[in-house]
Amino acid sequence: MTSSRPDIPLPPVAPEVFASVVAGLTTRLRGRLDTAVEAVAAEPVVTTEDGTFRVRCGEDAWVTLKPNPSGTVTDPDQAHCTCLLAPRCLHRAAVLGACPIADADPEDDARPTDPNRRTERDRGAGRHRPAEPGGPADPHRPVVRDRLADLGRPADPDRPADPDRPLDPDRPVDSDRPADPDRPAEPAHPAAPSVEQVRAASGLWTAAAAVLSAGTAGAGAVLQAELLRAAHTARLAGLHRAEGAALSVVRRLRDVRGPHGAHGLAELVSTLRELLLVTHRLKAADPDPALIGAVRHNHRPDGPLRLYGVCREPVIGPGDLGGVVTHLRDDDGRWYTLRDVRPGGPTRARRAGTAHVAIRSFLSDHSRLSRGGLIVSGAVVAPDGRLLPENGVRATFAAGRSWTEAASATVFARPITEPATGKLPASLAGTPDGAGQARALTGCDVEIVAADGDELLVRVLTGRGGSFTRVRPVPGPPVRLSPAHRHPGLAHTANLRRLGAYPGLRIRVLGRVDPDRVTTLRPLAVGPVPGTEATLRLPDEWQGRADLGYDHLQSGHFPPDLPLPSPPLPSGATVPSADSPLRRVRSLLELAVGGGRRAAAEPARDSDRHGHVAALRRGGFATGAELVATLGAVAAYRTRDAFGRLAEDDQDHYTAQWLAAAVYLAATEAALGRGTWQG
């Protein structure tokens, strides 16, 4: 029995399989690959009872995929085409290019890693020529490496400069400490990356630099295959963090190149920065063990999980996706998510708030679950905190908690709880993301100052421990509340406008800091502030919070009389601008990723006609102004050798300068967020 539907997804394919198939194409066929992938994506997929997938390519060609028992295509021989040019045909490569990229196989990662192992899955993986860790000084390039060292990690005078550098014989050794036979010996210095790992990191850097120079419009299937091949080489060398970052770049790149991917450019900038920063430090033989990383597996807790619903969040994603994410929390403060996102766009996002949610035999709805609780036995948690409905999982509904209870109030005891703004991002601090829990939301108590269109000017209340028993809390920094989604089918904008009609009202807010404006919070839910009368009065069945995307605040939810609000702003404070100067740095970085090197050179060609550099200097961001100006100059200037050919390190200069600006932006935004939300 077979079925043919346009919505049947293709099976995931191992990165090295797609890379090896593209490597077998001729130059002429590679030039037609992107068009062929787009054509295949519009074709219906035929499935059979034995798990085989078939896709029609043209009038007389069929491509058949036979995944392994795990549902993944892990060998080129599992893809067959009926045309005369098979297996080196365009149809086979196009179908594999339309398949999603599979994660690393946990069974393969459990075996000892042998960098020289060349199996059937490694055909075509190849090796990149290693780039030199250092190079001669360039008068047209600023001290990029010094900036990266200062912003990316603390300076270490004892760090070995290359992997073959011998240990310092004058370093004292602690020989008086007795040896512990049950404890392995600890080296005096972290082991530097091996020669094979440095070579693999150099190959990843080169492939990622080619993607950055081409931009999303030019980074088609061929460049993606080169990056996937370099990622597989990194995996064989044991560079798990770099491999994971490379796979994330390819997935984000495909999302952005899709018909609805314009809003995913910020995520692509972040993942590309992570990949380039990690490979830059590895190819310089940085001994930080966090750069190696570990294989990310699904987490299985030892015992049952006792979770409490926190809020619901509407999701409108690229590719006409829509749905809801329910955020949950356990007694230890770990965050989890239960996602229901499928094609349907804003219409499905609006209806999903009360849609049914199923975890194996458990059946409930997101509205009830977000205000209740859940007991999950045999839970399987993805590295990003998603609860997975795999075999053996059992769930039972349980009572929830209001935001005013002690365990839940710890979210608001500190003004900042989101790692991305409370400290340096994980990619800059040397620790990889994905620790088996979702990213925490930002919780704080605020007092409404005034409305500004569909946004609110508020002041963070800085009472200690989340308790505000005084008549007037200590004035905090002014910030903005902006709708998480402005779609008219969702209630975010209407709720914020209603809140803006009550200056002096104190509310408890839970949301995310805007990545473009660190002084702006996009709230997902609000609730009353304990210990004051000038706050919301929500129904008991709402469990002390209102989901701004789904619940509608009414006049009966507000106090009848409000005290006079505090002075609009503390002395010397300024209203947070809706257009931060740092947005100009982010805009240039996104322009470089989206349009490639030529687009990044435009500010230098028009002599800063739009005033980006001048605005940064006026805002006090002198380093940012220098980096923006230099990035445009490096993008416009092409270094050549004595024969007029492009120099081999020309692309490295541009990539390193873009990375310096990206690291500066992330570190500066983190510092501004820490100063804003921690007072």
N, C-alpha and C positions, 0 to 999 in steps of 0.2 A: 504494500500500500504506500502510495506517495501523496505528498501534499505540496502545493505551490502557492505561496503567498508573498507579496512584496515586503511584509514586515518581519519575515523570518531572518534572524541575524545569522551572519556567517560565523563559523567557528574561529576562535583565536588562533593565531599562528606564531610560532616561535620566532624571535627576531632574526636569528641566524639563517632560518629557512628562507625568509623573504630576501635577505641580503644576498644569499648565494644564488637565488634564481635571477635577481636583477643583474648580478655580476656576469651571468651567462648570456645576457642579451647583447646584440650588436649595438653600435652607436646609433644607427638609424632607428632601431626599435626603442632605445632608451628615450629618444626625443619624442616618441609618441606615447610613452607610458602614462603620463598624467591624464591625457585625454581618454585613454582606455580605462583607467581606474574610475573616472567619473561616469563613463558609460556603463561599466559593470555595476556600480552602486545603484543604478536605476533599474536593473534587471531583477525580476522575481527569482527567488531561491527555491529549488525543488529539494525536498528531503524524502528519505526513504526510511523504512522501519529499522534497517540495520545501522542507522546513524550516518549515512552518506549524504553529502550535499552536492547538488549539481547546479551549474549556472550556464545559461546559454550565452555564447559570445558570437554574435554575428549570425549568419544564415546556416552555417554548416559546422559549427564548432561548439563542443560542450566541454566544460572543465568540471572534473569530479574531485571532490575532497573527501578523504577517508581519515578522519581524526582517530587518534588513539583512544583507549577506554576513558581517559580523563577528559576527552572532548577537545583536545588541542592538536593542531597539525605540527608535529615535531620533526618531520623528515621531508625533504623535497620529494621523495618517492610516493608520499601520500597525496600528491596533487598530480592529476593526469589531464591531458588535453587530447581531443580527437583530431586536431588539425595536423597537416603534414609536416609542419615545422617543429612539432613537439619533440623533446621537452624544452628546447630553447625558443619558445614562442612567446608572443606578446600576450596572448589570452591567459596563459598560466600565471605570468607575472602580475597581470592586472587583477585577477581574482584574488591572489594572495595579498596584493596591495590594498584591496578593499576590506580585507579581514582585520579585525582588531589585533593589537599586539598583545601577546600572552606574557604573563609574568614568568619569573624564573621557576623552574621545576624544583620543588623542595627535595625530591628524591635525589636529583643530581647534586644539589647543594649539600646534601648530607654526606656525600662521598668526599674523600680527600681531594683537594684541588691540585691538579697537575697542569701547570701552564703550558707544557709541551704536549698535552694529550690532544690528539687530532682524531676525532671520531667521525661517523657519518654525518652527524649534525653540524660538524664544523667545516664542511666543504664550502669553499668560497669565502670563509671568514677573513682569511688573509691577514696581513700585518701591515701596519703603517710604519713608515720610516720615522724613527724618533726625532723629535725636534730638540734642538739644543736648549738645555735649561737656561742658559744665559746667552748674551749676545753683545756685540759692540754697541757703544753708546750712539744714539741717534740725535742729532741736533734738532730735529723736528718733533721729537717725542719728549714729553716731560718725564719726570721721575715716577713712572707708573708703578714699577715694582715696589718702590718704597712706600707709595700710598697704599697699595694692596697689603703690604706687610703690616702697616700701621692700623688699617681699618679692619682687615680680615682676622688678625690674631695678634696676640702680644708678641713683642720682639723677644727672641731667644738667642743670646750671644753664643750659646753652646750648640746650636743646631748644626748638624753636619751639612755642608754645602752640596755634597754629592753622595750617592749611595756607597761608593768605595772608599770613603774617607776613613782612615783608621781611628780608633779611640785615642784620646789624649793620654799618653803614658804618665803625665804628671798628675792626673786626677786621683785624689785619695780614694782608697777602697776600704770599706768598713770590714776589716778582717777580724775584729775582736768579737763580733756578734756570733754566737753559736749557730750552727746550721740546723735547720728544722727539716728532718727527713720527710715530713708530711706536707711541706710547703715548697712549691717550686721556687727556684732562684729567680729573683727579680733583677733585670738588667739595670745598670747604672743609668742608661739612657734608653728611651723608647727606640725600638728598632726602626731604622730608616727603610723606606720602601725598596724593594729589590729592583734590580735592573729591568726585569720583565715587567714589573708594575709601573716603573717610570716610563717604559716604552709604551705600555698600554694607555697610560694617562696622556702621553703626548699624542697618541693617535686619536683619542677622544677629543682632546683640545683642538686638533686640526679639523676634525669633522664638524665639531660645534662651531668653530670659527667660520667654516664655509657656509653653514646654515645662517649664521648672523650676517655675514656679508651679502648673502643672496636675499634675505628677508623672507617673509612668509609667502610672498607671491612667487619667488623664484626657488624656494626650498620644496621642490616636488618630490616625487617618489624616489628619484635617483639619489638625491642628497639624503633623504630619509634612510635609504638602504645603506649608504655609507656610514651614517651615524649608528645604525643598528649593528652593522658589522663591527664597528669599533667598540660598541657596548658589549658585544659577545666576547671580543678579545679581552676586554676589561674583566668580564666575569671569569674567564679562564685564568686570569692572573689574580683573582681573589679580590678585586676592587668592587665590592657589592654596592657601596654607596654611590660610586660614580656610575655604575651600570644602571641602578635605579633612577638616578637623575636623568640619564640619557633616554631611557624609556619614557619618562614623564615628559621630556621635551618633545619627543616624537608624537605622543598622544595629544599634547596641547597644540602642537603644530597642525595636526590633522583637524582638530576642532576649529582652530582659527581659520584654516583654509576652507572650511565648510561654508555652506550658504548662510548660516546664522551664527557665525563665529566671531563677529566683530567685538563682542564683549569679553572674549577670553584672552585678549592681548596682555592684560596685566598679569594673569597667571603664567603666560608664556614667558614674560620678562623675568618673573620670579624663578621659575624652574631653570631657565637658561643661565641666570646669574648663579644659581646653586651649582649647576654642572661646570661652568667655567671656573668658578672659584675653587671647587674641589680639585679639578684637574690641574689648575695652575699651581696649586700648592703641592700636589703629588708629583708633578713632573719636575718640580724644584727639590724633590727628595725631602719634603717636610715629614718628620717622624711622628706627627700627631696621630695616635691610633684611631681617633674618631673619623679620620678621613677614609680609612679602609671600610668601615661600616660592617654591617652584618645582614644576613638574609632576612627579609621581612616575612614572617609567617603569620598566619591567623592565630590569634591568642585564644587559648582555652583555659578559663579560670579553674582553679582547683575545686572550688565549691560553687553553690548556686549564687547568682547575682541578685541582690535586692536593690532595685532601681526605683527612682522617684521621678515622675514627670516634671518638667520645668516649663516648657513652652512649645508652641508650634511655629514653624517658619515656612511661609509659602516659598516655592522655588519656581522661577521662570528661567530656564536655561537655554543654551544654544541648541539649534536643531529642532525647534518647536517642542522642547521638553517642558514639562510642567508637573507640579506635584507638591508634596509637603515633606518636611523633615521634622520629626518630633525629637526634642532634646531631653535627655534623661541624665540623672546623676546618682551616684551611689554614696554610701556613708563616708567613704574615704575621700570624697571630692573628685573622683574621676568622672569624666563626661563620656556619654555614649549617644548615639543617634540611631533612629529607626527611620529609614528613608522609603519613600514611595514616589519615585520620579519616573515618569514615562512620557511618551509623545502625547501631546494634547495642548501644550502652550498655556497661556493665562487662564483659559476656560477650565482646564483640568486643575490648575493650581488653586483656583477659587473653590472648586467642588471637593478637592482632596482633603480639606480641613476636617470634614466630617465623614470621610470615606472609611470603609472597613480596612483594618490592618490584620494580617494573618501571619502568625509565627508557627509553622507546622499546624498542629491541631488547635492552637489558641486563636480566637477570633474576637476582636474588639474594634473600636474606631479611634482615630487620632485625637479627637476632642476629649473623649473619656480618658484615654491613656495619658495625655499631656497633663491632666489634673489629678491623675491617680498614680498607681505604681505598678511594678511588674517584678515577679520573681521568675528568674530564668535558670533552669538547671541544664547542664550540658551545653552552656552557651559557647558560641563561636564568635569571636570579635575580630574584625579586620584591623589592620594596623592603624587605620584612621578613625577607629572607634565605632564603625558600623556594626550593628547586630545582624548576623547572617542566619537565615533560616535553613540551616543544613540539617542532615539526618541526625537524629538523636537529641535535638533541641526540644525542650519542653518549657512552656511558659504558663504562668498563672497570674491573673489580675490581683492586685493588692491595693491597700489604701495609700493615698498620696500624702503630700505635705504641702502646707502653705509656705509662702516666702517668709513669713514672720517667725516660723519655728527655728529653733537654735541651729539645727544642722543645715537648713536651707539658707539662713541669714548669713552664714559664713561667706557666701558668694558676694555679699555686699559689705562685709566687714572691712575689706580693703577696696579702695576706689578702683583698682585695676586688677583684673584677673586674666587678661588675655596675654599670652606670651609674646605675641607679635608686637605689642606696644609697651610692655612692661620691662623688656630687656632686649638685648640684641637678638635678631632673628636666629633661629637654630642654625641656619647655614653659615652664619657669620661667627657664631659662638663655638663652632666645632662639634656640634652634636646633631645627628641626623633627625629628621622628623619621623613620625610614625612609631609611637611607643605603645600602641594598643589602646589608645583613648582619643576621643575627639578633642579638637581645640576648644578651650574654655571660652565662654562668652564673657563680655565685660559687664559688670554690674556695679551700679552706683546710685546714690540718692541725690536728687537735684531739686532745685527750686526754680520754677518758671519765671523768667524775667519779662519776656515780651515775645510776640509773634513777628516773624519776618517772612511774609508770604506763606508758603506751606511748610516752613521750617520754624523751629523754636530756638530762642536764645535762653539758655538756662545757666545756672551757677551750681557747681558741684558742692554739696554739703559735706563738710570735712569734720563732722563729729567723729569721735573715736568708737571703734567697735561696732559701727553701724547703729548706734543708739543716739537719738537726738531728743533728749529730754529738756534741753534748754529752750527758752523762748525764741532765741535767734541763734542759729548755728554760726560757726566761724565762716566768714565769706570765703568761698573757694574760687577757682579760676572759671571764667566764662567759657562756655562751649556751645556748640550747636547740636540740635537734634534734627535729623533729616530723614524723610521717609525711606524705609528700606526698599520699597517698590512704589513707583508712582503710577502703576497701571490703575485705571479707574475701576476695574473689577475687584480690586483689593481695597481693604479699609485703612491702609496706613495713612494716606494723606488726609482723609476725612477725620480720623481720630486725632492727628496732630493739630489740625485746625481747631477742633473743639477744645483741646487742651490749651491752645494758645489764647483762648478767651478767658482764662482764669489765671492772670498773673498773681504770683504769690503762692500758688499751689505747689505742694511738695509731693513728689512722686518717686517711686523706686523704679529704675530703668534697667533693662537687660537687653544687650544688643552687641553690635560689632563696631569697632572703630573704622571709619572710612579710610581705605588705604591711600586715597588721594589727598585727604585732609585729616591730619591727626587730631585736629581740634573739633572734629565732627563725629558724632555717634549716630549710628543708624539703629534705632531701637526696634526690637522684635516684640517685647511685652513690657507692660507697666503694672505697678501695684501700689498699694498705700504704704506710706512711711510710718512705722510704729512710733508711738509717743508724741503724736501731734494731731490736732484736729483739722489742720489745714491740708487735708489729703483726701484721696479717693475713698468712696464708700461703695465697694463692689458687692454683688450678691454672694451669699455663702456658697452657692454651687460653683462659683468661679474659682474657689480656693485661693482667693487673695491675689489674683493677677488677671490681666486682660491681654489676650494675644492680639496685637494691633493689626495683624493682617486679616483676622477673621471676626473677632468680637467688635461690636459697635458700642462705643461709649455714649450714654444718654445723659440728659440733664440730671436725672435722679442719682447718678453715680458721683456727683460733685457735691461738696459741702455747700450749705445755703449761704453762709457768711465766711468771707476770707479776710484775714488781717491785711493791713496795708503791706504791699510787697517791700522787700529790701530795696535800698538804692540800686538803680539799674546795674551799676558796675562799681567795684572797689576803686578807690583813688589810684590813679596811675594805670588802671587796666584799660585795655582796648577791646572793642568788639571783634571776635574772631572772624576773619575775612572768609568769604565763601570762595575766594580764589587765592590759595596759598602760593607764594613764590616757588615752593618746591614742586608744585605741579608742573612747572615749566621744565624742570629736570626730568620728571617722569614722562612728560609728553615727548621730549626728545628721545628718551630711551625707547619708548614705544614706537615712535616714528622710525627709529633705526631698525627695530625688529620687524616692523610691518613692511617698510619700504626698502630696507636694505641699506647698503653703504651709500648709494647715491642720494637717498633721501636724507640721511644723516649729514651729508655735506651741504645741504641747502642753506642752513643758517650761516655758514661761513661764506658762501657765495654771495648772499645778499647783504653782507656786512651787518648782521643782526638787525634786520629791518623791523622785526616785530619786538625788539627790545627785551629779549629773554635775559641776556647777560646783564643788561643794565638793571632790570627789575630784581635780579638776584643780588646784585651788589647793594641796591637800595634797601633790600630786606635784611642785609647783614650776612648773607651767605656768600662770602668772598670765595671760599674754596669751591662751592658749587658753580659759581660764575666762571672760575678758571677751568673747571673740568668740562663745562658745557662748551666754552669757547675752544678748548683744545680738542674735544671730540669732533667738532665740526671741521677744524683745521686738519686733523689727522685723516678724517674721512675723505676730504677733498684732495689731499696731497698723496700721490702714489709714488713710492720710492722705486727707483729702477737701477739696474746694474750698468756697467760700462757699455754694454751692447744695447741699451734701451729696453731691455726686458724687465718685467715686474720682478722686484726682489723677492726672494723666497720668504723673508720674514715680514713682508709688507702687510699681509693679512694678520699676522700676530700682533703687530703694532696697533692696528685698529681695534682688534678684539680686546687687547689688554686695556686700551683707553676706555672702551665701552664698559668693561668690567669695573674699572676704577670708579666711573661715574655711578654705576649701579650699586656698588658696595657703599659708596658715600651716601647715596639716597636712602638706602635701607637703614644705615646706622644713624643718620640724622633724623629720619622720621621716628626711629625708636627712641632717640633721646628727647625729641619734642613730645612724643606721646608720654614718656615717663614724667616729664616736667609738668605736662598738662593734667594728667589724670591722677598723679600722686601729689599734686599741690606743691 
